[in-house]
C-alpha cells in the first residue's frame, strides 16, 4: 500500500528547481514541489508527500487528522516513514 504522508514545509531551498525542505514527524528531507508550481507552498504550509514529491497542499486540520489516522496503521506507517527517511533528492 502506498501512503501520502503530511509534512510541513520548513523552507523553499531551491526556487529554480522547485525544491523544499519538509518536516515529516521530526524527519526533515528535501522534496520536489514542482507539481504545485501553480500554487507554490510557503514555509509552514502543509503538503501531502509521496515518494519525494509534494502532491497537494492541505490544511493543518486535515494534516493532523491524517497523521493520527496513519499512525493507527502501525506497520504500514512505519514502513512509509522508513522509506521517506531513506529517500532523498540530492
Biotite code that builds the C-alpha atoms (Angstrom):
import biotite.structure as struc

atoms = struc.array([
    struc.Atom([0.000, 0.000, 0.000], chain_id="A", res_id=1, res_name="UNK", atom_name="CA", element="C"),
    struc.Atom([1.276, 3.479, -0.825], chain_id="A", res_id=2, res_name="UNK", atom_name="CA", element="C"),
    struc.Atom([0.571, 6.332, 1.525], chain_id="A", res_id=3, res_name="UNK", atom_name="CA", element="C"),
    struc.Atom([0.876, 10.072, 1.248], chain_id="A", res_id=4, res_name="UNK", atom_name="CA", element="C"),
    struc.Atom([2.243, 11.496, 4.475], chain_id="A", res_id=5, res_name="UNK", atom_name="CA", element="C"),
    struc.Atom([1.501, 15.046, 5.651], chain_id="A", res_id=6, res_name="UNK", atom_name="CA", element="C"),
    struc.Atom([4.582, 17.195, 6.045], chain_id="A", res_id=7, res_name="UNK", atom_name="CA", element="C"),
    struc.Atom([5.127, 20.836, 6.931], chain_id="A", res_id=8, res_name="UNK", atom_name="CA", element="C"),
    struc.Atom([7.263, 22.978, 4.628], chain_id="A", res_id=9, res_name="UNK", atom_name="CA", element="C"),
    struc.Atom([10.305, 24.245, 6.531], chain_id="A", res_id=10, res_name="UNK", atom_name="CA", element="C"),
    struc.Atom([11.787, 26.302, 3.705], chain_id="A", res_id=11, res_name="UNK", atom_name="CA", element="C"),
    struc.Atom([11.993, 26.561, -0.055], chain_id="A", res_id=12, res_name="UNK", atom_name="CA", element="C"),
    struc.Atom([15.617, 25.603, -0.639], chain_id="A", res_id=13, res_name="UNK", atom_name="CA", element="C"),
    struc.Atom([15.878, 25.997, -4.420], chain_id="A", res_id=14, res_name="UNK", atom_name="CA", element="C"),
    struc.Atom([13.265, 28.107, -6.216], chain_id="A", res_id=15, res_name="UNK", atom_name="CA", element="C"),
    struc.Atom([14.670, 27.392, -9.694], chain_id="A", res_id=16, res_name="UNK", atom_name="CA", element="C"),
    struc.Atom([14.462, 23.624, -9.236], chain_id="A", res_id=17, res_name="UNK", atom_name="CA", element="C"),
    struc.Atom([11.302, 23.633, -7.098], chain_id="A", res_id=18, res_name="UNK", atom_name="CA", element="C"),
    struc.Atom([12.915, 22.022, -4.059], chain_id="A", res_id=19, res_name="UNK", atom_name="CA", element="C"),
    struc.Atom([11.795, 22.461, -0.474], chain_id="A", res_id=20, res_name="UNK", atom_name="CA", element="C"),
    struc.Atom([12.754, 21.105, 2.916], chain_id="A", res_id=21, res_name="UNK", atom_name="CA", element="C"),
    struc.Atom([9.819, 19.402, 4.602], chain_id="A", res_id=22, res_name="UNK", atom_name="CA", element="C"),
    struc.Atom([9.393, 18.079, 8.133], chain_id="A", res_id=23, res_name="UNK", atom_name="CA", element="C"),
    struc.Atom([7.554, 14.789, 8.428], chain_id="A", res_id=24, res_name="UNK", atom_name="CA", element="C"),
    struc.Atom([7.173, 13.680, 12.019], chain_id="A", res_id=25, res_name="UNK", atom_name="CA", element="C"),
    struc.Atom([10.507, 15.214, 13.006], chain_id="A", res_id=26, res_name="UNK", atom_name="CA", element="C"),
    struc.Atom([12.400, 13.934, 9.960], chain_id="A", res_id=27, res_name="UNK", atom_name="CA", element="C"),
    struc.Atom([13.486, 16.661, 7.553], chain_id="A", res_id=28, res_name="UNK", atom_name="CA", element="C"),
    struc.Atom([14.064, 15.882, 3.904], chain_id="A", res_id=29, res_name="UNK", atom_name="CA", element="C"),
    struc.Atom([14.307, 17.759, 0.629], chain_id="A", res_id=30, res_name="UNK", atom_name="CA", element="C"),
    struc.Atom([11.363, 17.126, -1.686], chain_id="A", res_id=31, res_name="UNK", atom_name="CA", element="C"),
    struc.Atom([10.167, 18.403, -5.035], chain_id="A", res_id=32, res_name="UNK", atom_name="CA", element="C"),
    struc.Atom([7.295, 20.890, -5.033], chain_id="A", res_id=33, res_name="UNK", atom_name="CA", element="C"),
    struc.Atom([7.212, 21.148, -8.841], chain_id="A", res_id=34, res_name="UNK", atom_name="CA", element="C"),
    struc.Atom([3.773, 19.538, -9.036], chain_id="A", res_id=35, res_name="UNK", atom_name="CA", element="C"),
    struc.Atom([2.482, 22.509, -7.037], chain_id="A", res_id=36, res_name="UNK", atom_name="CA", element="C"),
    struc.Atom([4.201, 25.227, -9.082], chain_id="A", res_id=37, res_name="UNK", atom_name="CA", element="C"),
    struc.Atom([0.842, 26.922, -9.785], chain_id="A", res_id=38, res_name="UNK", atom_name="CA", element="C"),
    struc.Atom([0.087, 27.077, -6.049], chain_id="A", res_id=39, res_name="UNK", atom_name="CA", element="C"),
    struc.Atom([3.570, 27.093, -4.507], chain_id="A", res_id=40, res_name="UNK", atom_name="CA", element="C"),
    struc.Atom([3.651, 26.159, -0.846], chain_id="A", res_id=41, res_name="UNK", atom_name="CA", element="C"),
    struc.Atom([5.297, 28.547, 1.576], chain_id="A", res_id=42, res_name="UNK", atom_name="CA", element="C"),
    struc.Atom([7.089, 27.815, 4.863], chain_id="A", res_id=43, res_name="UNK", atom_name="CA", element="C"),
    struc.Atom([4.636, 26.484, 7.469], chain_id="A", res_id=44, res_name="UNK", atom_name="CA", element="C"),
    struc.Atom([2.232, 25.181, 4.779], chain_id="A", res_id=45, res_name="UNK", atom_name="CA", element="C"),
    struc.Atom([1.253, 21.528, 4.967], chain_id="A", res_id=46, res_name="UNK", atom_name="CA", element="C"),
    struc.Atom([1.627, 19.259, 1.937], chain_id="A", res_id=47, res_name="UNK", atom_name="CA", element="C"),
    struc.Atom([0.878, 15.629, 1.213], chain_id="A", res_id=48, res_name="UNK", atom_name="CA", element="C"),
    struc.Atom([4.206, 13.910, 0.423], chain_id="A", res_id=49, res_name="UNK", atom_name="CA", element="C"),
    struc.Atom([4.612, 10.727, -1.606], chain_id="A", res_id=50, res_name="UNK", atom_name="CA", element="C"),
    struc.Atom([7.913, 9.321, -2.935], chain_id="A", res_id=51, res_name="UNK", atom_name="CA", element="C"),
    struc.Atom([9.730, 12.629, -2.626], chain_id="A", res_id=52, res_name="UNK", atom_name="CA", element="C"),
    struc.Atom([7.052, 14.825, -4.197], chain_id="A", res_id=53, res_name="UNK", atom_name="CA", element="C"),
    struc.Atom([4.533, 17.203, -2.677], chain_id="A", res_id=54, res_name="UNK", atom_name="CA", element="C"),
    struc.Atom([1.295, 16.001, -4.259], chain_id="A", res_id=55, res_name="UNK", atom_name="CA", element="C"),
    struc.Atom([-1.140, 18.551, -2.783], chain_id="A", res_id=56, res_name="UNK", atom_name="CA", element="C"),
    struc.Atom([-1.396, 21.351, -0.271], chain_id="A", res_id=57, res_name="UNK", atom_name="CA", element="C"),
    struc.Atom([-3.585, 20.507, 2.708], chain_id="A", res_id=58, res_name="UNK", atom_name="CA", element="C"),
    struc.Atom([-4.709, 22.496, 5.716], chain_id="A", res_id=59, res_name="UNK", atom_name="CA", element="C"),
    struc.Atom([-3.367, 21.876, 9.209], chain_id="A", res_id=60, res_name="UNK", atom_name="CA", element="C"),
    struc.Atom([-6.565, 20.219, 10.449], chain_id="A", res_id=61, res_name="UNK", atom_name="CA", element="C"),
    struc.Atom([-6.508, 17.717, 7.589], chain_id="A", res_id=62, res_name="UNK", atom_name="CA", element="C"),
    struc.Atom([-2.776, 17.133, 8.143], chain_id="A", res_id=63, res_name="UNK", atom_name="CA", element="C"),
    struc.Atom([-3.173, 16.397, 11.847], chain_id="A", res_id=64, res_name="UNK", atom_name="CA", element="C"),
    struc.Atom([-6.207, 14.165, 11.313], chain_id="A", res_id=65, res_name="UNK", atom_name="CA", element="C"),
    struc.Atom([-4.360, 12.274, 8.583], chain_id="A", res_id=66, res_name="UNK", atom_name="CA", element="C"),
    struc.Atom([-1.257, 11.827, 10.752], chain_id="A", res_id=67, res_name="UNK", atom_name="CA", element="C"),
    struc.Atom([-3.417, 10.475, 13.578], chain_id="A", res_id=68, res_name="UNK", atom_name="CA", element="C"),
    struc.Atom([-5.175, 8.045, 11.225], chain_id="A", res_id=69, res_name="UNK", atom_name="CA", element="C"),
    struc.Atom([-1.940, 6.922, 9.609], chain_id="A", res_id=70, res_name="UNK", atom_name="CA", element="C"),
    struc.Atom([-0.322, 6.275, 12.993], chain_id="A", res_id=71, res_name="UNK", atom_name="CA", element="C"),
    struc.Atom([-3.108, 3.786, 13.682], chain_id="A", res_id=72, res_name="UNK", atom_name="CA", element="C"),
    struc.Atom([-1.985, 1.785, 10.663], chain_id="A", res_id=73, res_name="UNK", atom_name="CA", element="C"),
    struc.Atom([1.120, 0.731, 12.570], chain_id="A", res_id=74, res_name="UNK", atom_name="CA", element="C"),
    struc.Atom([3.481, -1.256, 10.369], chain_id="A", res_id=75, res_name="UNK", atom_name="CA", element="C"),
    struc.Atom([2.391, 0.365, 7.113], chain_id="A", res_id=76, res_name="UNK", atom_name="CA", element="C"),
    struc.Atom([3.062, 3.795, 8.618], chain_id="A", res_id=77, res_name="UNK", atom_name="CA", element="C"),
    struc.Atom([6.458, 2.727, 9.950], chain_id="A", res_id=78, res_name="UNK", atom_name="CA", element="C"),
    struc.Atom([7.403, 1.346, 6.537], chain_id="A", res_id=79, res_name="UNK", atom_name="CA", element="C"),
    struc.Atom([6.336, 4.587, 4.840], chain_id="A", res_id=80, res_name="UNK", atom_name="CA", element="C"),
    struc.Atom([8.371, 6.683, 7.292], chain_id="A", res_id=81, res_name="UNK", atom_name="CA", element="C"),
    struc.Atom([11.380, 4.414, 6.758], chain_id="A", res_id=82, res_name="UNK", atom_name="CA", element="C"),
    struc.Atom([11.028, 4.860, 3.002], chain_id="A", res_id=83, res_name="UNK", atom_name="CA", element="C"),
    struc.Atom([10.767, 8.619, 3.472], chain_id="A", res_id=84, res_name="UNK", atom_name="CA", element="C"),
    struc.Atom([13.791, 8.666, 5.774], chain_id="A", res_id=85, res_name="UNK", atom_name="CA", element="C"),
    struc.Atom([15.923, 6.636, 3.358], chain_id="A", res_id=86, res_name="UNK", atom_name="CA", element="C"),
    struc.Atom([14.990, 8.618, 0.251], chain_id="A", res_id=87, res_name="UNK", atom_name="CA", element="C"),
    struc.Atom([16.425, 11.971, -0.655], chain_id="A", res_id=88, res_name="UNK", atom_name="CA", element="C"),
    struc.Atom([16.577, 14.291, -3.608], chain_id="A", res_id=89, res_name="UNK", atom_name="CA", element="C"),
    struc.Atom([20.139, 15.488, -3.884], chain_id="A", res_id=90, res_name="UNK", atom_name="CA", element="C"),
])
